[in-house]
Amino acid sequence: SLCKWSYMVILPLCFWTGDPQLGAEFTLCLLLGTCLGNFAKNVFALPRPPSPPVKLLQHTMKDFGFPSVHTLNAVTVSGVLMVYY
């Protein structure tokens, strides 16, 4: 998704432009947010909302819908930026 690709561009730019502290905080924030979000998904095990036009390509893995890791990462990254600046 676009979100993942944008982080793959933004994080190295933070390190290369001379602000390694911000890059490290972003990396830690995304790592913890993704791990905790996926852990919470498995704990709650709530299904995704029904959406008929979406077709699953893989039926081998069960992917739950709550909490949204994309939303969790957006909120935590915004928090890092607010604290940093």
Contact map, one row per residue, 1 for C-alpha under 8 A:
1111100000000000000000000000000000000000000000000000000000000000000000000000000000000
1111110000000000000000000000000000000000000000000000000000000000000000000000000000000
1111111000000000000000000000000000000000000000000000000000000000000001000000000000000
1111111100000000000000000000000000000000000000000000000000000000000000000000000000000
1111111110000000000000000000000000000000000000000000000000000000000000000000000000000
0111111111000000000000000000000000000000000000000000000000000000000000000000000000000
0011111111100000000000000000000000000000000000000000000000000000000000000000000000000
0001111111110000000000000000000000000000000000000000000000000000000000000000000000000
0000111111111000000000000000000000000000000000000000000000000000000000000000000000000
0000011111111100000000000000000000000000000000000000000000000000000000000000000000000
0000001111111110000000100110000000000000000000000000000000000000000000000000000000000
0000000111111111000000100000000000000000000000000000000000000000000000000000000000000
0000000011111111100000000000000000000000000000000000000000000000000000000000000000000
0000000001111111111101100000000000000000000000000000000000000000000000000000000000000
0000000000111111111111110000000000000000000000000000000000000000000000000000000000000
0000000000011111111100000000000000000000000000000000000000000000000000000000000000000
0000000000001111111000000000000000000000000000000000000000000000000000000000000000000
0000000000000111111100000000000000000000000000000000000000000000000000000000000000000
0000000000000111111111100000000000000000000000000000000000000000000000000000000000000
0000000000000111011111110000000000000000000000000000000000000000000000000000000000000
0000000000000010001111111000000000000000000000000000000000000000000000000000000000000
0000000000000110001111111100000000000000000000000000000000000000000000000000000000010
0000000000110110001111111110000000000000000000000000000000000000000000000000000000000
0000000000000010000111111111000000000000000000000000000000000000000000000000000000000
0000000000000000000011111111100000000000000000000000000000000000000000000000000100000
0000000000100000000001111111110000000000000000000000000000000000000000000000100100000
0000000000100000000000111111111000000000000000000000000000000000000000000000000000000
0000000000000000000000011111111100000000000000000000000000000000000000000000000000000
0000000000000000000000001111111110000000000000000000000000000000000000001001100100000
0000000000000000000000000111111111000000000000000000000000000000000000001001100000000
0000000000000000000000000011111111100000000000000000000000000000000000000000000000000
0000000000000000000000000001111111110000000000000000000000000000000000000000000000000
0000000000000000000000000000111111111000000000000000000000000000000010011001000000000
0000000000000000000000000000011111111100000000000000000000000000000010011000000000000
0000000000000000000000000000001111111110000000000000000000000000000000000000000000000
0000000000000000000000000000000111111111000000000000000000000000000000000000000000000
0000000000000000000000000000000011111111100000000000000000000000001110010000000000000
0000000000000000000000000000000001111111110000000000000000000000000010000000000000000
0000000000000000000000000000000000111111111000000000000000000000000000000000000000000
0000000000000000000000000000000000011111111100000000000000000000011000000000000000000
0000000000000000000000000000000000001111111111000000000000000001111000000000000000000
0000000000000000000000000000000000000111111110000000000000000001000000000000000000000
0000000000000000000000000000000000000011111110000000000000000000000000000000000000000
0000000000000000000000000000000000000001111111000000000000000000010000000000000000000
0000000000000000000000000000000000000000111111100000000000000001110000000000000000000
0000000000000000000000000000000000000000100111110000000000000001110000000000000000000
0000000000000000000000000000000000000000000011111000000000000011110000000000000000000
0000000000000000000000000000000000000000000001111100000000000011110000000000000000000
0000000000000000000000000000000000000000000000111110000000000000100000000000000000000
0000000000000000000000000000000000000000000000011111000000000000000000000000000000000
0000000000000000000000000000000000000000000000001111110000000000000000000000000000000
0000000000000000000000000000000000000000000000000111111000000000000000000000000000000
0000000000000000000000000000000000000000000000000011111000000000000000000000000000000
0000000000000000000000000000000000000000000000000011111100000000000000000000000000000
0000000000000000000000000000000000000000000000000001111110000000000000000000000000000
0000000000000000000000000000000000000000000000000000011111100000000000000000000000000
0000000000000000000000000000000000000000000000000000001111100000000000000000000000000
0000000000000000000000000000000000000000000000000000000111111000000000000000000000000
0000000000000000000000000000000000000000000000000000000111111100000000000000000000000
0000000000000000000000000000000000000000000000000000000001111100000000000000000000000
0000000000000000000000000000000000000000000000000000000001111110000000000000000000000
0000000000000000000000000000000000000000000000000000000000111111000000000000000000000
0000000000000000000000000000000000000000000000110000000000001111100000000000000000000
0000000000000000000000000000000000000000110011110000000000000111110000000000000000000
0000000000000000000000000000000000000000100011111000000000000011111100000000000000000
0000000000000000000000000000000000000001100111110000000000000001111100000000000000000
0000000000000000000000000000000000001001100000000000000000000000111110010000000000000
0000000000000000000000000000000000001000000000000000000000000000111111110000000000000
0000000000000000000000000000000011001100000000000000000000000000001111111000000000000
0010000000000000000000000000000000000000000000000000000000000000000111111100000000000
0000000000000000000000000000000000000000000000000000000000000000000111111110000000000
0000000000000000000000000000000011001000000000000000000000000000001111111111000000000
0000000000000000000000000000110011000000000000000000000000000000000011111111100000000
0000000000000000000000000000000000000000000000000000000000000000000001111111110000000
0000000000000000000000000000000000000000000000000000000000000000000000111111111000000
0000000000000000000000000000110010000000000000000000000000000000000000011111111100000
0000000000000000000000000100110000000000000000000000000000000000000000001111111110000
0000000000000000000000000000000000000000000000000000000000000000000000000111111111000
0000000000000000000000000000000000000000000000000000000000000000000000000011111111100
0000000000000000000000001100100000000000000000000000000000000000000000000001111111110
0000000000000000000000000000000000000000000000000000000000000000000000000000111111111
0000000000000000000000000000000000000000000000000000000000000000000000000000011111111
0000000000000000000000000000000000000000000000000000000000000000000000000000001111111
0000000000000000000001000000000000000000000000000000000000000000000000000000000111111
0000000000000000000000000000000000000000000000000000000000000000000000000000000011111
